[in-house]
Amino acid sequence: MKSPAIALLLAVVVLTALQPACAQDQDLAGRYVCVYNDSATAPVPDGVTYSWEGSPLTVTIREVPFYLYPWLGYCSCFSGQLGLQACRISGFVDDITGIFSRLHVLTSLAKAADIPDGYVAAQLVVTYGDGDESILDLVAGVNTADTNYNWPENQLCLGHTQVEPALSAKLPDGTIYALVFYAYLDLKAKPIESIGVRMPSTACESRRGCDGEETSELQVMIDGMTFER
């Protein structure tokens, strides 16, 4: 079984024909400021010919431009259980400062087909200069879902609503493989200090997975992030 990382690489291969919508120079005067992780690397799976060349892929979702780059942000219960940092987000986000009206994001979950509607997998946290916060809950069946919920083995134990995907990755035979979901957060008219991602304490509680075995694993991917003035 291929990993979510490979699925997103396949998404890149499928979507390369789309026209760019974001300037890569991070034009802070424009309506949209698209975040990308220009230092991220990912292995290319066998049989896929593609070079990152240091540039992310540009897509437009609901008239909002995004840089689609695997794991701009990432949370994993497994990492936390090993004593490692459970959630990480690109340091490039720290370069985005100023006042914005809305944050648009692309996200997906993995190892999560069995979790129910309303399960808060993670939170995006925008912190303002005065210490105030705006928080976007990433909720299964509401604004995000398992990236592989359409796989037959996951359909048998699917516990949350099949949210309409913003993007679909396809295998060479045309089979839909991985899904990415859109959400947004209205922001306060205050200067932004930073943005981070975290998991609530309940996200990694023990449960029965699709195979019937006890598990507490859950992964959250932040695949795109765009600020709107």
VEXPA-189156 format. One record per residue (C-alpha): residue number from 0; x, y, z; residue in one letter. Coordinates in nm, 4 decimals, decimal comma. Last residue first. Layout:
! residues N
<NUM; <X; Y; Z>; "a">
...
END
This chain:
! residues 229
<228; <-0,6362; 4,0402; 0,2413>; "r">
<227; <-0,6311; 3,6664; 0,1749>; "e">
<226; <-0,3721; 3,4283; 0,3214>; "f">
<225; <-0,3091; 3,0982; 0,1424>; "t">
<224; <-0,2157; 2,7564; 0,2839>; "m">
<223; <-0,1676; 2,4238; 0,1087>; "g">
<222; <-0,1074; 2,0593; 0,1960>; "d">
<221; <-0,1492; 2,0636; 0,5739>; "i">
<220; <-0,1391; 1,6910; 0,6512>; "m">
<219; <-0,2890; 1,5272; 0,9602>; "v">
<218; <-0,1910; 1,1774; 1,0715>; "q">
<217; <-0,3642; 0,9535; 1,3236>; "l">
<216; <-0,2403; 0,6527; 1,5183>; "e">
<215; <-0,4085; 0,5564; 1,8447>; "s">
<214; <-0,4710; 0,1943; 1,7598>; "t">
<213; <-0,6472; -0,1138; 1,8935>; "e">
<212; <-0,6993; -0,3754; 1,6246>; "e">
<211; <-1,0261; -0,4201; 1,4402>; "g">
<210; <-0,8584; -0,3814; 1,1014>; "d">
<209; <-1,0338; -0,0504; 1,0421>; "c">
<208; <-0,9006; 0,0844; 1,3695>; "g">
<207; <-1,0424; 0,0388; 1,7181>; "r">
<206; <-0,9671; 0,3375; 1,9404>; "r">
<205; <-0,6987; 0,4782; 2,1720>; "s">
<204; <-0,6913; 0,8553; 2,2167>; "e">
<203; <-0,4564; 1,0460; 1,9878>; "c">
<202; <-0,6815; 1,3359; 1,8926>; "a">
<201; <-0,8185; 1,3805; 2,2477>; "t">
<200; <-0,5173; 1,5814; 2,3681>; "s">
<199; <-0,5774; 1,8405; 2,0962>; "p">
<198; <-0,3275; 1,8346; 1,8076>; "m">
<197; <-0,1320; 2,1435; 1,7087>; "r">
<196; <-0,0559; 2,3598; 1,4050>; "v">
<195; <0,1117; 2,6987; 1,4055>; "g">
<194; <0,0793; 3,0521; 1,2770>; "i">
<193; <0,2749; 3,3591; 1,3810>; "s">
<192; <0,2581; 3,7297; 1,4689>; "e">
<191; <-0,0368; 3,8403; 1,2596>; "i">
<190; <-0,1264; 4,2097; 1,2755>; "p">
<189; <-0,4913; 4,2569; 1,3742>; "k">
<188; <-0,8146; 4,2765; 1,1771>; "a">
<187; <-0,9335; 3,9360; 1,3020>; "k">
<186; <-0,9280; 3,6344; 1,0735>; "l">
<185; <-1,1959; 3,4236; 0,9092>; "d">
<184; <-1,0758; 3,0640; 0,8788>; "l">
<183; <-1,1037; 2,8481; 0,5680>; "y">
<182; <-1,1389; 2,4854; 0,4636>; "a">
<181; <-1,0616; 2,2763; 0,1543>; "y">
<180; <-0,9989; 1,9014; 0,1308>; "f">
<179; <-0,7390; 1,6792; -0,0381>; "v">
<178; <-0,8104; 1,3308; -0,1785>; "l">
<177; <-0,5950; 1,0354; -0,2746>; "a">
<176; <-0,6257; 0,7470; -0,5204>; "y">
<175; <-0,8869; 0,8087; -0,7845>; "i">
<174; <-0,8319; 0,5352; -1,0438>; "t">
<173; <-0,7364; 0,6733; -1,3848>; "g">
<172; <-0,5056; 0,3836; -1,4784>; "d">
<171; <-0,1979; 0,6019; -1,4152>; "p">
<170; <-0,3146; 0,6602; -1,0550>; "l">
<169; <-0,5183; 0,9669; -0,9791>; "k">
<168; <-0,4989; 1,2439; -0,7211>; "a">
<167; <-0,8212; 1,4254; -0,6411>; "s">
<166; <-0,8427; 1,7867; -0,5276>; "l">
<165; <-1,1028; 1,9941; -0,3435>; "a">
<164; <-1,2735; 1,6878; -0,2017>; "p">
<163; <-1,6422; 1,6839; -0,1037>; "e">
<162; <-1,6528; 1,5522; 0,2537>; "v">
<161; <-1,7326; 1,1827; 0,2797>; "q">
<160; <-1,8967; 1,1806; 0,6211>; "t">
<159; <-1,7146; 0,9973; 0,8985>; "h">
<158; <-1,6838; 0,6411; 1,0293>; "g">
<157; <-1,5754; 0,4507; 0,7210>; "l">
<156; <-1,5315; 0,0847; 0,8154>; "c">
<155; <-1,6136; -0,0956; 0,4911>; "l">
<154; <-1,5363; 0,2122; 0,2836>; "q">
<153; <-1,1774; 0,1921; 0,4057>; "n">
<152; <-1,1142; -0,1470; 0,2454>; "e">
<151; <-1,2760; -0,0274; -0,0777>; "p">
<150; <-1,0530; 0,2842; -0,1023>; "w">
<149; <-1,2717; 0,5951; -0,1250>; "n">
<148; <-1,1690; 0,7163; 0,2206>; "y">
<147; <-0,8061; 0,7457; 0,1128>; "n">
<146; <-0,7278; 1,1067; 0,2113>; "t">
<145; <-0,9277; 1,0623; 0,5306>; "d">
<144; <-1,1472; 1,3648; 0,5876>; "a">
<143; <-1,1477; 1,7417; 0,6294>; "t">
<142; <-1,3999; 2,0240; 0,6748>; "n">
<141; <-1,6931; 1,8497; 0,8435>; "v">
<140; <-1,6542; 1,4710; 0,8266>; "g">
<139; <-1,3383; 1,4787; 1,0353>; "a">
<138; <-1,2820; 1,8179; 1,1966>; "v">
<137; <-0,9823; 2,0448; 1,1455>; "l">
<136; <-1,0523; 2,3114; 1,4074>; "d">
<135; <-0,9473; 2,6564; 1,2874>; "l">
<134; <-0,8333; 2,8819; 1,5718>; "i">
<133; <-0,7967; 3,2602; 1,5875>; "s">
<132; <-0,5689; 3,3815; 1,8662>; "e">
<131; <-0,4961; 3,6884; 2,0815>; "d">
<130; <-0,1366; 3,7420; 2,1973>; "g">
<129; <-0,1279; 4,1136; 2,1107>; "d">
<128; <0,0785; 4,0514; 1,7961>; "g">
<127; <-0,1710; 3,7987; 1,6679>; "y">
<126; <-0,1542; 3,4200; 1,6855>; "t">
<125; <-0,3147; 3,2063; 1,4126>; "v">
<124; <-0,3701; 2,8497; 1,5334>; "v">
<123; <-0,4465; 2,5630; 1,2962>; "l">
<122; <-0,6036; 2,2865; 1,4987>; "q">
<121; <-0,5837; 1,9089; 1,4723>; "a">
<120; <-0,7887; 1,5892; 1,4434>; "a">
<119; <-1,1108; 1,7154; 1,6014>; "v">
<118; <-1,3537; 1,4221; 1,5691>; "y">
<117; <-1,6955; 1,5650; 1,4755>; "g">
<116; <-1,7910; 1,2818; 1,2435>; "d">
<115; <-1,6352; 0,9541; 1,3534>; "p">
<114; <-1,2842; 0,8060; 1,3165>; "i">
<113; <-1,2640; 0,4813; 1,1173>; "d">
<112; <-1,1054; 0,6208; 0,8006>; "a">
<111; <-0,8301; 0,7963; 0,9984>; "a">
<110; <-0,4978; 0,6371; 0,9119>; "k">
<109; <-0,4428; 0,9531; 0,7081>; "a">
<108; <-0,6058; 1,2953; 0,7173>; "l">
<107; <-0,6177; 1,5738; 0,4593>; "s">
<106; <-0,5746; 1,9494; 0,4390>; "t">
<105; <-0,5942; 2,2455; 0,2026>; "l">
<104; <-0,6125; 2,5840; 0,3725>; "v">
<103; <-0,7555; 2,9341; 0,3226>; "h">
<102; <-0,6847; 3,2024; 0,5850>; "l">
<101; <-0,9107; 3,5087; 0,5803>; "r">
<100; <-0,9167; 3,8848; 0,6347>; "s">
<99; <-0,5449; 3,9569; 0,6526>; "f">
<98; <-0,3272; 4,2020; 0,8479>; "i">
<97; <0,0520; 4,1771; 0,8357>; "g">
<96; <0,3095; 3,9018; 0,8607>; "t">
<95; <0,3978; 3,6010; 0,6472>; "i">
<94; <0,7676; 3,5280; 0,7015>; "d">
<93; <0,6843; 3,2935; 0,9900>; "d">
<92; <0,5074; 3,0651; 0,7429>; "v">
<91; <0,8467; 2,9883; 0,5847>; "f">
<90; <0,9334; 2,7967; 0,8997>; "g">
<89; <0,7189; 2,5166; 0,7622>; "s">
<88; <0,4918; 2,3514; 1,0158>; "i">
<87; <0,5521; 2,0634; 1,2539>; "r">
<86; <0,3267; 1,8720; 1,4890>; "c">
<85; <0,4007; 1,5746; 1,7177>; "a">
<84; <0,7574; 1,6823; 1,7976>; "q">
<83; <0,9281; 1,3610; 1,9025>; "l">
<82; <0,8715; 1,1677; 2,2252>; "g">
<81; <0,7966; 0,8484; 2,0360>; "l">
<80; <0,4280; 0,8809; 2,1216>; "q">
<79; <0,4286; 1,2296; 1,9714>; "g">
<78; <0,5703; 1,1019; 1,6441>; "s">
<77; <0,3047; 0,8292; 1,6273>; "f">
<76; <0,0273; 1,0805; 1,6937>; "c">
<75; <0,1340; 1,2595; 1,3780>; "s">
<74; <0,0908; 1,6214; 1,2726>; "c">
<73; <0,2152; 1,7865; 0,9530>; "y">
<72; <0,2451; 2,1278; 0,7922>; "g">
<71; <0,3669; 2,2196; 0,4461>; "l">
<70; <0,3460; 1,8470; 0,4123>; "w">
<69; <0,3419; 1,7969; 0,0393>; "p">
<68; <0,3443; 2,1180; -0,1673>; "y">
<67; <0,0388; 2,2612; -0,3342>; "l">
<66; <0,0922; 2,6353; -0,3694>; "y">
<65; <-0,2540; 2,7776; -0,3577>; "f">
<64; <-0,4682; 3,0246; -0,5518>; "p">
<63; <-0,8270; 3,0908; -0,4360>; "v">
<62; <-1,1040; 3,0938; -0,7005>; "e">
<61; <-1,2747; 2,7981; -0,5310>; "r">
<60; <-0,9463; 2,6035; -0,5580>; "i">
<59; <-0,6694; 2,7276; -0,7871>; "t">
<58; <-0,3488; 2,5238; -0,8191>; "v">
<57; <0,0233; 2,6064; -0,8246>; "t">
<56; <0,2868; 2,3334; -0,7945>; "l">
<55; <0,5877; 2,4047; -0,5774>; "p">
<54; <0,9319; 2,4926; -0,7115>; "s">
<53; <1,2732; 2,3723; -0,5931>; "g">
<52; <1,3338; 2,1707; -0,9102>; "e">
<51; <1,0747; 1,9195; -0,7880>; "w">
<50; <1,1705; 1,6728; -1,0604>; "s">
<49; <0,9193; 1,4204; -1,1908>; "y">
<48; <0,9314; 1,0775; -1,3475>; "t">
<47; <0,7135; 0,8340; -1,1573>; "v">
<46; <0,7787; 0,4617; -1,2041>; "g">
<45; <0,9370; 0,4130; -0,8634>; "d">
<44; <0,8215; 0,6693; -0,6111>; "p">
<43; <0,9859; 1,0138; -0,5848>; "v">
<42; <1,1099; 1,0791; -0,2326>; "p">
<41; <1,0103; 1,4121; -0,0753>; "a">
<40; <1,1941; 1,7341; -0,0106>; "t">
<39; <1,0831; 2,0508; 0,1617>; "a">
<38; <1,3063; 2,3589; 0,1519>; "s">
<37; <1,0797; 2,5797; -0,0563>; "d">
<36; <0,7878; 2,5338; 0,1798>; "n">
<35; <0,5090; 2,7388; 0,0316>; "y">
<34; <0,2653; 2,9994; 0,1524>; "v">
<33; <0,0434; 3,1888; -0,0896>; "c">
<32; <-0,0217; 3,5554; -0,0195>; "v">
<31; <-0,3431; 3,6585; -0,1897>; "y">
<30; <-0,4751; 4,0088; -0,2573>; "r">
<29; <-0,1365; 4,1327; -0,3741>; "g">
<28; <0,0975; 4,3759; -0,2006>; "a">
<27; <0,2901; 4,1012; -0,0222>; "l">
<26; <0,4073; 3,9555; -0,3534>; "d">
<25; <0,5458; 3,6196; -0,2378>; "q">
<24; <0,8047; 3,5991; -0,5192>; "d">
<23; <0,6481; 3,2780; -0,6459>; "q">
<22; <0,3540; 3,4643; -0,7908>; "a">
<21; <0,0367; 3,2671; -0,7405>; "c">
<20; <-0,2106; 3,1588; -1,0112>; "a">
<19; <-0,0002; 2,9185; -1,2159>; "p">
<18; <-0,1775; 2,7315; -1,4991>; "q">
<17; <-0,2690; 2,3678; -1,4506>; "l">
<16; <-0,0817; 2,1106; -1,6586>; "a">
<15; <0,1187; 1,9867; -1,3596>; "t">
<14; <-0,1910; 1,8490; -1,1910>; "l">
<13; <-0,1525; 1,4739; -1,2457>; "v">
<12; <0,2159; 1,4657; -1,1502>; "v">
<11; <0,1539; 1,6741; -0,8421>; "v">
<10; <-0,1298; 1,4484; -0,7347>; "a">
<9; <0,1027; 1,1508; -0,7756>; "l">
<8; <0,3402; 1,3189; -0,5342>; "l">
<7; <0,0477; 1,3623; -0,2991>; "l">
<6; <-0,0308; 0,9919; -0,3134>; "a">
<5; <0,3349; 0,9089; -0,2558>; "i">
<4; <0,3294; 1,1107; 0,0654>; "a">
<3; <0,0008; 0,9490; 0,1672>; "p">
<2; <0,1837; 0,6103; 0,1606>; "s">
<1; <0,1412; 0,3375; -0,0998>; "k">
<0; <0,0000; 0,0000; 0,0000>; "m">
END
